[in-house]
Amino acid sequence: MNEQREMQDNDVPDAGRRNLLKMTGAGIAAMSIGAISANASADTSLSLSKEWDKTFPKSDKVDHRKITFTNRYGITLAGDLYLPKGISGKQAALAVSGPFGAVKEQASGLYAQTLAERGFITLAFDPSFTGESGGEPRHVASPDINTEDFSAAVDALGLLDNVDRNRIGILGVCGWGGMALNAAAVDKRIKAVATSTMYDMSRVMAKGYNDSMSKEDRAAALEQLSQQRWVDAENGKPAVGPVSLELQGGEPQFVVEYAGYYKSKERGFHPRAINSNASFTVTNPLSFMNMPLLTYIDEISPRPTLLIHGEKAHSRYFSETAYEAAAEPKELVIVEGANHVDLYDQLDKIPFDKLTDFFKKNLA
């Protein structure tokens, strides 16, 4: 465990079924948040990059190293561990992941390194089936397994000599915000949970944006996805969708904003990155359409919940309704003027002071 090895080459997925993806209720969501991953195996022999390959500069206030750890399903995950320089004794720690399908070299790593600068031991990790983490097949997400990934990250942090097991929190960005809330509800070791620009992926895939999908649309989407399983079974492998965020003109503004982050080498592009190069499997929405993530959000209480969202984000309603469903103590922070992807990397808009105060208070 906690071993560093060479990085393997990335897989290059096939073109996929463009028409079927468009027909699913989650079509626009999936097309705007596709995934790519490294060809890492599902055992402990992960190939991890040795060089600094993040989309943000390395901090001179933080020590960094790669670690691996295994979740309850036996999938080995890859993480970047950030430690404040000069610490002694047992410290508070945070597990960080997201956005949906993203890799730890992007937004989650930026959050993790910045919060490490502020005194926390942090672990940004690639979820199962993506990035440098293990799991087969690739290009898949799971409301269950990816929730478990957060708990496995808590395991990994709690095994470190310099972490206080009673002072561990988690932070989820975008689609992993929903996973973080789900993990906090079931895992009572998590003492505080925060989300930034949170997506409830099960809700958007099951009901469409702004819950616009009719019962007939949902039935038609499930019929198409069910038939796709025959195609995948006959081919012996799951089909993947079209390459994400290849703009043709006329896309919704939020899709343009996604492309402005994931496709830009000046912002968020990464060769292993979700949304930079490829797509999820076509049948990826199936489990999300059938398993609501936030069913037990009120059971996070009496542990605290912090929800952060941009004022101008198309996804703002996810945090607002999650806040309504959560029990006290809870707080909703709306960042003035910010859109969804601003909270991925815009340091002048991400409220790091608020996050720092929240975790220092509640992991004291």
Protein Blocks (a to p, Z undefined) as FASTA:
>chain_A
ZZacdddddddddebjfklmmmpmklmmmmmmccddddddfbfkdcddfbdcbfbdcdfk
bccdddddddfkopacdddddddehiacjddddddeddehiafklmmmmmmmmmmmnopa
cdddddehiajbgcddehiacfklmmmmmmmmmmmmmmpmkbcfklcccddehjlmmmmm
mmmmmmmkbmbdcdehiacfklmmmnoghhlacfklmmmmmmmmmmmmmmmmmnopacdd
ddehiagbhiafklmmmmmmmmpmklmgcfkbghklmccdfklmmmmmmmcfklmmmmmp
mcdcdddddfklcklmmmmmmmmmpccdddddddehiafklmmmpmklmcfklmmmmmmm
mmZZ
